[in-house]
Amino acid sequence: MSGFGNLKAVEDTVKDTKKQSDLRNISHERADPFAAIAAEIANANDNIGHTFTALIGHENTGKTAIVTSAYSIYHNKCIEDSVQYETKPKQLMCIDFDGGAQANKSAFWPNLDTLVCLDPYVYTQDDRTAIDYPATHDRVMKLLQYCVHNHENLWGVLITGVDGWDATCINNMRIQDLGLARDAISAADVRGQGKDSRRVEFQWDWGIRKTRFHQMTTLCRGLVKKGVKVFLETHLAKQDDEDRSSIRGWRPAWEKSTAGLVFQILLFEREDVYDDEGNLTNQIFTATYEKSKTNANLQGQRRTILTTEVGGKPKWYGLQELNDGTL
């Protein structure tokens, strides 16, 4: 009897194994290896954005102001509509290298809690240098990764003083990647090799600097794809002799290939008006579309954003296309 019992157990085991194998085969047959891609395609139109704008110009030409002003219009409309539609304004996140966004908020929008200004710099505790550049690079990455993760809560991201980010990348290239200097002061010493063997003498690796710089723009492009407006604000530097990226004799202070990544470039300028006696009477602040990849009608168009009059009150217009949400 025991022999028959053992045989029955073996038969049952064989049947269970065959049943499990059949179930696995059915499961494999039914599984769609492209299900995740299909789901991604189905939701591809949920997040659409094309506002990736470079704001370039000299200091005090209205670059930051057009963004915060347009955001306040959006914010106030959300509050007005909230009675009927229960809308809640999204945030404008500012990664504020040059401090302009914080100053603008303090002066004009102190009660706008959803306008958030963050200092990207990490400061040291030693007596020689003020900024920890490697830690600053890591902090900027973390802030932008946070923005990508929380994109549904963001109206826009403004990065002021992109030339400050470029300087961070250059210092890190010399300090951390090439080991040519121990801190930013040593990295700035270009007199020659020297007895301390720490002077950098224009030793560069442009590939490292470029790759570091565009970690930021890559995350920004990811934000744009998710429907977030992104603004890169930078100043103008003197044109190099053979600089093809110059605009009217000046070049934006960033990594030069950045101009090819953004969809819009706005040049901010100020015109001083004098009377016959040479006295200043007015100032006219303008923004010109040097690049408009997403709307050919705007290419080359100039907008007056602010006028001032000596002895009179200023008149603020802002940027029309940003105010009405069509940019």
Sine and cosine of phi, psi and omega as CSV:
sin_phi,cos_phi,sin_psi,cos_psi,sin_omega,cos_omega
0.00,0.00,-0.57,0.82,-0.02,-1.00
-0.90,0.43,-0.54,0.84,0.01,-1.00
-0.90,0.44,-0.70,0.71,0.05,-1.00
-0.89,0.45,-0.60,0.80,0.02,-1.00
-0.90,0.45,-0.69,0.73,0.01,-1.00
-0.91,0.41,-0.63,0.78,0.02,-1.00
-0.89,0.45,-0.66,0.75,0.01,-1.00
-0.89,0.46,-0.64,0.77,-0.01,-1.00
-0.91,0.42,-0.65,0.76,0.02,-1.00
-0.90,0.43,-0.68,0.73,0.02,-1.00
-0.88,0.48,-0.67,0.74,0.01,-1.00
-0.89,0.45,-0.65,0.76,0.01,-1.00
-0.90,0.44,-0.67,0.74,0.02,-1.00
-0.88,0.47,-0.67,0.74,0.00,-1.00
-0.90,0.44,-0.68,0.73,0.00,-1.00
-0.89,0.45,-0.66,0.75,0.00,-1.00
-0.90,0.44,-0.67,0.74,0.00,-1.00
-0.91,0.41,-0.62,0.78,0.01,-1.00
-0.90,0.44,-0.69,0.72,0.02,-1.00
-0.91,0.42,-0.62,0.78,0.02,-1.00
-0.90,0.43,-0.67,0.75,0.02,-1.00
-0.88,0.47,-0.66,0.75,0.00,-1.00
-0.90,0.44,-0.65,0.76,0.02,-1.00
-0.90,0.44,-0.64,0.77,0.01,-1.00
-0.90,0.43,-0.66,0.75,0.03,-1.00
-0.89,0.45,-0.68,0.73,0.00,-1.00
-0.87,0.49,-0.68,0.73,0.00,-1.00
-0.92,0.40,-0.60,0.80,-0.01,-1.00
-0.92,0.38,-0.58,0.81,-0.08,-1.00
-0.99,0.10,-0.42,0.91,-0.05,-1.00
-0.93,0.38,0.75,-0.66,0.03,-1.00
-0.99,-0.12,0.93,-0.38,-0.05,-1.00
-0.92,0.39,-0.22,0.98,-0.02,-1.00
-0.93,-0.36,0.33,0.95,-0.05,-1.00
-0.87,0.49,-0.65,0.76,-0.02,-1.00
-0.91,0.41,-0.65,0.76,0.02,-1.00
-0.92,0.39,-0.64,0.77,0.03,-1.00
-0.88,0.48,-0.66,0.75,0.03,-1.00
-0.91,0.42,-0.62,0.79,0.02,-1.00
-0.90,0.43,-0.66,0.75,0.02,-1.00
-0.91,0.41,-0.63,0.78,0.00,-1.00
-0.88,0.47,-0.52,0.85,-0.03,-1.00
-0.98,-0.21,0.18,0.98,-0.13,-0.99
-0.90,0.44,-0.48,0.88,-0.05,-1.00
-1.00,-0.01,0.06,1.00,-0.01,-1.00
-0.95,0.32,-0.57,0.82,-0.06,-1.00
-0.85,-0.53,0.98,-0.18,-0.03,-1.00
-0.86,-0.51,0.78,-0.62,0.04,-1.00
-0.45,-0.89,0.51,-0.86,0.04,-1.00
-0.58,-0.81,0.28,0.96,0.06,-1.00
-1.00,-0.04,1.00,-0.09,0.07,-1.00
-0.76,-0.65,1.00,-0.02,-0.29,-0.96
-0.90,-0.43,0.75,-0.66,0.13,-0.99
-1.00,-0.09,0.77,-0.64,0.03,-1.00
-0.93,-0.37,0.95,-0.30,-0.10,-0.99
-0.86,-0.52,0.60,-0.80,0.01,-1.00
0.27,-0.96,0.17,-0.98,0.04,-1.00
-0.95,0.32,0.16,-0.99,0.01,-1.00
-0.87,0.49,0.60,-0.80,0.09,-1.00
0.90,0.44,0.76,0.65,0.08,-1.00
-0.84,-0.54,0.13,0.99,0.13,-0.99
0.99,-0.12,0.24,0.97,-0.08,-1.00
-0.89,0.46,-0.81,0.58,-0.02,-1.00
-0.92,0.39,-0.61,0.80,-0.13,-0.99
-0.89,0.46,-0.59,0.81,-0.03,-1.00
-0.92,0.40,-0.51,0.86,-0.01,-1.00
-0.97,0.26,-0.76,0.65,-0.03,-1.00
-0.92,0.39,-0.56,0.83,0.04,-1.00
-0.92,0.40,-0.72,0.70,0.04,-1.00
-0.89,0.45,-0.62,0.79,0.03,-1.00
-0.90,0.43,-0.62,0.78,0.01,-1.00
-0.90,0.44,-0.58,0.82,0.06,-1.00
-0.90,0.44,-0.73,0.69,0.06,-1.00
-0.86,0.51,-0.72,0.69,-0.03,-1.00
-0.86,0.51,-0.74,0.67,-0.05,-1.00
-0.91,0.42,-0.58,0.81,0.04,-1.00
-0.91,0.41,-0.64,0.77,0.05,-1.00
-0.87,0.48,-0.66,0.75,0.00,-1.00
-0.91,0.42,-0.66,0.75,0.02,-1.00
-0.90,0.44,-0.66,0.75,-0.03,-1.00
-0.97,0.23,-0.25,0.97,-0.08,-1.00
-0.91,0.42,-0.42,0.91,0.02,-1.00
-0.89,0.45,-0.62,0.79,-0.04,-1.00
-0.99,-0.14,-0.64,0.77,-0.14,-0.99
-0.94,-0.34,-0.05,1.00,-0.02,-1.00
0.84,0.54,0.65,0.76,0.04,-1.00
-0.98,0.18,0.56,-0.83,0.02,-1.00
-0.83,-0.55,0.82,-0.57,-0.05,-1.00
-0.90,0.43,0.66,-0.75,0.10,-1.00
-0.99,0.15,0.12,-0.99,-0.09,-1.00
-1.00,-0.04,0.46,-0.89,0.28,-0.96
-0.96,-0.29,0.91,-0.43,-0.02,-1.00
-0.99,-0.15,0.81,-0.58,-0.01,-1.00
-0.91,-0.41,0.86,-0.50,0.15,-0.99
-0.99,-0.11,0.97,-0.26,-0.40,-0.92
-0.96,-0.27,0.99,0.15,-0.03,-1.00
-0.91,0.41,-0.65,0.76,-0.09,-1.00
-0.98,-0.19,0.05,1.00,0.05,-1.00
0.98,0.20,0.00,1.00,-0.04,-1.00
-0.92,0.39,-0.59,0.80,-0.01,-1.00
-0.93,0.37,-0.68,0.74,0.03,-1.00
-0.89,0.45,-0.66,0.75,0.03,-1.00
-0.90,0.43,-0.65,0.76,0.02,-1.00
-0.90,0.43,-0.69,0.73,0.03,-1.00
-0.90,0.44,-0.69,0.72,-0.02,-1.00
-0.88,0.48,-0.62,0.78,-0.07,-1.00
-0.99,0.16,-0.62,0.79,-0.18,-0.98
-0.88,-0.48,-0.47,0.88,-0.10,-0.99
-0.75,-0.66,0.77,0.64,-0.08,-1.00
-0.90,0.43,-0.38,0.93,-0.03,-1.00
-0.98,-0.18,0.12,0.99,-0.01,-1.00
-1.00,0.00,1.00,0.03,-0.13,-0.99
-0.92,0.39,-0.41,0.91,-0.03,-1.00
-1.00,0.09,-0.01,1.00,0.17,-0.99
-1.00,-0.05,0.96,-0.27,-0.15,-0.99
-0.95,-0.32,0.84,-0.54,0.01,-1.00
-0.93,-0.37,0.83,-0.56,-0.04,-1.00
-0.86,-0.51,0.69,-0.72,0.05,-1.00
-0.99,0.12,0.86,-0.50,-0.04,-1.00
-0.98,0.19,-0.29,0.96,-0.12,-0.99
-0.98,0.21,0.61,-0.80,0.16,-0.99
-0.96,-0.29,0.83,-0.56,-0.11,-0.99
-0.99,-0.12,0.55,-0.83,-0.01,-1.00
-1.00,0.04,0.15,-0.99,0.03,-1.00
-0.93,-0.36,0.05,1.00,-0.03,-1.00
-1.00,-0.03,0.05,-1.00,-0.11,-0.99
-1.00,-0.03,-0.18,0.98,-0.15,-0.99
-1.00,-0.03,-0.73,0.68,-0.04,-1.00
-0.79,-0.62,0.42,-0.91,-0.07,-1.00
-1.00,-0.04,-0.51,0.86,-0.18,-0.98
-0.89,-0.46,0.69,-0.72,0.14,-0.99
-1.00,-0.04,0.99,-0.16,-0.12,-0.99
-0.94,0.35,-0.67,0.74,0.07,-1.00
-0.86,0.51,-0.68,0.73,0.00,-1.00
-0.93,0.37,-0.54,0.84,0.04,-1.00
-0.91,0.42,-0.68,0.74,0.06,-1.00
-0.85,0.53,-0.72,0.69,-0.01,-1.00
-0.90,0.44,-0.62,0.79,-0.01,-1.00
-0.91,0.41,-0.67,0.74,0.02,-1.00
-0.88,0.47,-0.67,0.74,0.05,-1.00
-0.86,0.50,-0.70,0.72,-0.04,-1.00
-0.92,0.40,-0.64,0.77,0.02,-1.00
-0.89,0.45,-0.69,0.72,-0.01,-1.00
-0.95,0.32,-0.58,0.81,0.09,-1.00
-0.89,0.45,-0.62,0.79,0.09,-1.00
-0.87,0.49,-0.68,0.73,0.00,-1.00
-0.89,0.46,-0.68,0.73,0.03,-1.00
-0.88,0.47,-0.69,0.72,-0.02,-1.00
-0.90,0.44,-0.56,0.83,-0.06,-1.00
-0.94,-0.35,0.53,0.84,-0.11,-0.99
-0.86,0.51,-0.48,0.88,-0.04,-1.00
-0.91,0.41,-0.30,0.95,-0.01,-1.00
-0.99,-0.14,0.08,1.00,-0.13,-0.99
-0.91,-0.41,0.75,-0.66,0.20,-0.98
-0.98,0.17,-0.67,0.74,-0.03,-1.00
-0.28,-0.96,0.23,-0.97,0.10,-1.00
-0.78,-0.62,0.81,-0.58,0.03,-1.00
-0.91,-0.41,0.82,-0.57,0.07,-1.00
-0.93,-0.37,0.94,-0.35,-0.01,-1.00
-1.00,-0.01,0.44,-0.90,0.07,-1.00
0.85,0.53,0.79,0.61,0.01,-1.00
-0.86,0.51,-0.41,0.91,0.10,-1.00
-0.89,0.45,-0.45,0.89,0.11,-0.99
-0.93,0.37,-0.59,0.81,0.08,-1.00
-0.92,0.39,-0.65,0.76,0.03,-1.00
-0.88,0.48,-0.67,0.74,0.04,-1.00
-0.89,0.45,-0.60,0.80,0.05,-1.00
-0.88,0.47,-0.68,0.74,-0.01,-1.00
-0.92,0.39,-0.64,0.77,0.00,-1.00
-0.91,0.41,-0.70,0.71,0.02,-1.00
-0.90,0.44,-0.65,0.76,0.02,-1.00
-0.92,0.38,-0.57,0.82,0.07,-1.00
-0.85,0.52,-0.70,0.72,-0.06,-1.00
-0.98,0.21,-0.62,0.79,-0.09,-1.00
-0.99,0.15,-0.81,0.58,-0.19,-0.98
-1.00,-0.05,-0.65,0.76,-0.13,-0.99
-1.00,0.06,-0.70,0.71,-0.03,-1.00
-0.99,-0.13,-0.25,0.97,0.02,-1.00
0.90,0.43,0.52,0.85,-0.04,-1.00
-1.00,0.03,-0.25,0.97,-0.06,-1.00
-0.48,-0.88,0.41,-0.91,-0.02,-1.00
-1.00,-0.06,-0.32,0.95,0.05,-1.00
-0.38,-0.93,-0.04,-1.00,-0.09,-1.00
-0.91,0.41,-0.52,0.85,0.01,-1.00
-0.92,0.39,-0.73,0.69,0.06,-1.00
-0.89,0.46,-0.60,0.80,-0.01,-1.00
-0.92,0.40,-0.43,0.90,-0.01,-1.00
-1.00,0.08,-0.14,0.99,-0.05,-1.00
-0.99,0.12,0.95,-0.30,-0.07,-1.00
-0.90,-0.44,0.48,0.88,-0.04,-1.00
-0.98,0.21,-0.28,0.96,-0.04,-1.00
0.66,-0.75,0.00,-1.00,-0.10,-0.99
-0.88,0.47,-0.77,0.63,0.07,-1.00
0.97,0.23,0.29,-0.96,-0.07,-1.00
-0.94,0.33,-0.38,0.92,-0.01,-1.00
-1.00,0.09,-0.06,1.00,0.05,-1.00
0.85,0.53,0.46,0.89,-0.01,-1.00
-0.87,-0.49,-0.05,1.00,0.01,-1.00
-0.98,0.21,0.61,-0.80,-0.23,-0.97
-1.00,-0.06,-0.42,0.91,0.09,-1.00
0.75,0.67,0.81,0.58,0.07,-1.00
0.82,0.57,0.55,0.83,0.05,-1.00
-1.00,0.09,0.88,-0.48,-0.10,-0.99
-0.77,-0.64,0.36,-0.93,0.30,-0.95
-0.73,-0.68,1.00,-0.09,-0.12,-0.99
-0.88,0.48,-0.49,0.87,0.02,-1.00
-0.89,0.45,-0.65,0.76,0.02,-1.00
-0.91,0.40,-0.75,0.66,0.00,-1.00
-0.85,0.52,-0.70,0.71,-0.02,-1.00
-0.90,0.44,-0.70,0.72,-0.01,-1.00
-0.91,0.43,-0.67,0.74,0.06,-1.00
-0.87,0.50,-0.74,0.67,-0.05,-1.00
-0.85,0.52,-0.69,0.73,-0.14,-0.99
-1.00,0.08,0.05,1.00,0.26,-0.97
-0.89,0.46,-0.60,0.80,0.04,-1.00
-0.92,0.39,-0.76,0.65,-0.05,-1.00
-0.92,0.39,-0.51,0.86,0.03,-1.00
-0.90,0.44,-0.70,0.71,0.05,-1.00
-0.91,0.41,-0.58,0.82,0.04,-1.00
-0.90,0.43,-0.66,0.75,0.03,-1.00
-0.90,0.43,-0.57,0.82,0.09,-1.00
-0.89,0.46,-0.61,0.79,0.05,-1.00
-0.91,0.41,-0.69,0.73,0.00,-1.00
-0.87,0.50,-0.66,0.75,0.01,-1.00
-0.89,0.45,-0.38,0.93,0.01,-1.00
-0.99,-0.12,0.18,0.98,0.10,-0.99
1.00,-0.03,0.18,0.98,0.00,-1.00
-1.00,-0.06,0.70,-0.71,0.08,-1.00
-0.97,0.23,0.74,-0.67,-0.02,-1.00
-0.82,-0.57,0.73,-0.68,-0.01,-1.00
-0.81,-0.58,0.82,-0.57,0.08,-1.00
-0.95,-0.30,0.89,-0.45,-0.07,-1.00
-0.94,-0.34,0.79,-0.61,0.02,-1.00
-0.57,-0.82,0.27,-0.96,-0.01,-1.00
-1.00,-0.05,0.03,-1.00,0.01,-1.00
-0.96,-0.27,0.61,-0.79,0.03,-1.00
-0.87,-0.49,0.25,-0.97,0.00,-1.00
-0.90,0.43,0.60,-0.80,-0.03,-1.00
-0.95,0.30,0.70,-0.72,0.15,-0.99
-0.97,0.26,0.32,-0.95,-0.08,-1.00
-0.85,0.53,-0.64,0.77,-0.05,-1.00
-0.87,-0.48,0.61,0.79,-0.05,-1.00
-1.00,0.05,0.93,-0.37,-0.01,-1.00
-0.99,0.11,-0.16,0.99,-0.02,-1.00
-1.00,-0.07,0.21,0.98,-0.06,-1.00
-0.96,0.27,0.44,-0.90,0.05,-1.00
-0.79,-0.61,0.94,-0.34,0.01,-1.00
0.82,0.58,0.69,0.72,0.07,-1.00
1.00,0.04,-0.04,1.00,0.03,-1.00
-0.81,-0.59,0.34,-0.94,0.07,-1.00
-0.80,-0.61,0.57,-0.82,0.08,-1.00
-0.90,0.45,0.63,-0.77,-0.02,-1.00
-1.00,0.08,0.99,0.17,0.05,-1.00
-0.38,-0.92,-0.04,-1.00,0.11,-0.99
-0.94,0.33,0.78,-0.63,-0.28,-0.96
-0.87,0.48,-0.44,0.90,-0.01,-1.00
-0.97,0.23,-0.10,1.00,0.00,-1.00
-0.87,0.49,-0.56,0.83,-0.01,-1.00
-0.86,0.51,-0.48,0.88,0.01,-1.00
-0.99,0.14,-0.17,0.98,-0.04,-1.00
-1.00,-0.07,-0.57,0.82,-0.03,-1.00
-0.98,0.22,0.35,-0.94,-0.02,-1.00
-0.99,-0.11,-0.41,0.91,0.03,-1.00
-0.70,-0.71,0.63,-0.78,0.12,-0.99
-0.80,-0.60,0.83,-0.55,0.03,-1.00
-0.92,-0.39,0.81,-0.59,0.04,-1.00
-0.98,-0.18,0.84,-0.55,-0.04,-1.00
-0.98,-0.21,0.75,-0.66,-0.04,-1.00
-0.66,-0.76,0.32,-0.95,0.06,-1.00
-0.79,-0.61,0.76,-0.65,0.05,-1.00
-0.93,-0.36,0.81,-0.58,0.05,-1.00
-1.00,-0.08,0.75,-0.67,-0.02,-1.00
-0.93,-0.36,0.76,-0.65,-0.05,-1.00
-0.86,-0.51,0.45,-0.89,0.09,-1.00
-1.00,0.07,-0.05,-1.00,-0.07,-1.00
-0.90,0.44,-0.37,0.93,-0.02,-1.00
-1.00,-0.06,0.06,1.00,0.03,-1.00
1.00,0.09,0.25,0.97,0.02,-1.00
-1.00,-0.01,0.67,-0.74,0.05,-1.00
-0.92,0.39,0.80,-0.60,0.00,-1.00
-0.91,-0.41,-0.63,0.78,-0.06,-1.00
-0.60,-0.80,0.35,-0.94,0.18,-0.98
-0.73,-0.68,0.73,-0.68,-0.01,-1.00
-0.88,-0.47,0.85,-0.53,-0.02,-1.00
-0.97,-0.22,0.79,-0.62,-0.06,-1.00
-0.77,-0.64,0.37,-0.93,0.12,-0.99
-0.78,-0.62,0.81,-0.59,-0.04,-1.00
-0.90,-0.43,0.72,-0.69,0.04,-1.00
-0.98,0.20,1.00,-0.09,0.07,-1.00
-0.97,0.22,-0.40,0.92,0.08,-1.00
-0.54,-0.84,0.74,-0.67,0.06,-1.00
-0.59,-0.81,0.99,0.13,-0.10,-1.00
-0.94,0.34,-0.43,0.90,-0.11,-0.99
-0.98,-0.20,-0.05,1.00,0.03,-1.00
-0.40,-0.92,0.99,-0.16,-0.06,-1.00
-0.90,0.44,-0.40,0.92,0.01,-1.00
-0.90,0.43,-0.37,0.93,-0.04,-1.00
-1.00,-0.03,-0.23,0.97,-0.06,-1.00
-0.85,0.53,0.84,-0.54,0.03,-1.00
0.99,0.15,-0.08,1.00,-0.03,-1.00
-0.96,0.27,0.61,-0.79,0.02,-1.00
-0.90,-0.43,0.70,-0.71,0.00,-1.00
-0.87,-0.50,0.70,-0.71,0.13,-0.99
-0.99,0.10,0.84,-0.54,-0.06,-1.00
-0.97,-0.26,-0.36,0.93,-0.04,-1.00
-0.34,-0.94,0.65,-0.76,0.15,-0.99
-0.78,-0.62,0.63,-0.78,0.06,-1.00
-0.81,-0.59,0.43,-0.90,0.00,-1.00
-0.70,-0.71,0.77,-0.64,0.03,-1.00
-0.88,0.48,0.85,-0.52,-0.04,-1.00
1.00,0.08,-0.08,1.00,0.00,-1.00
-0.88,-0.48,-0.08,-1.00,-0.02,-1.00
-1.00,-0.07,0.58,-0.81,0.06,-1.00
-0.95,0.30,0.39,-0.92,0.07,-1.00
-0.81,-0.59,0.88,-0.47,-0.06,-1.00
-0.99,-0.16,0.75,-0.66,0.04,-1.00
-0.92,-0.39,-0.57,0.82,-0.12,-0.99
0.96,0.28,-0.16,-0.99,0.02,-1.00
-0.99,-0.16,0.90,-0.43,-0.13,-0.99
-0.79,0.61,-0.77,0.63,-0.10,-1.00
-0.93,0.38,-0.45,0.89,0.06,-1.00
-0.99,0.14,-0.58,0.81,0.02,-1.00
-0.89,0.45,-0.66,0.75,-0.06,-1.00
-1.00,-0.05,0.03,1.00,0.11,-0.99
0.99,0.15,0.23,0.97,-0.04,-1.00
-1.00,-0.06,-0.14,0.99,-0.01,-1.00
-0.92,0.38,0.00,0.00,0.00,0.00
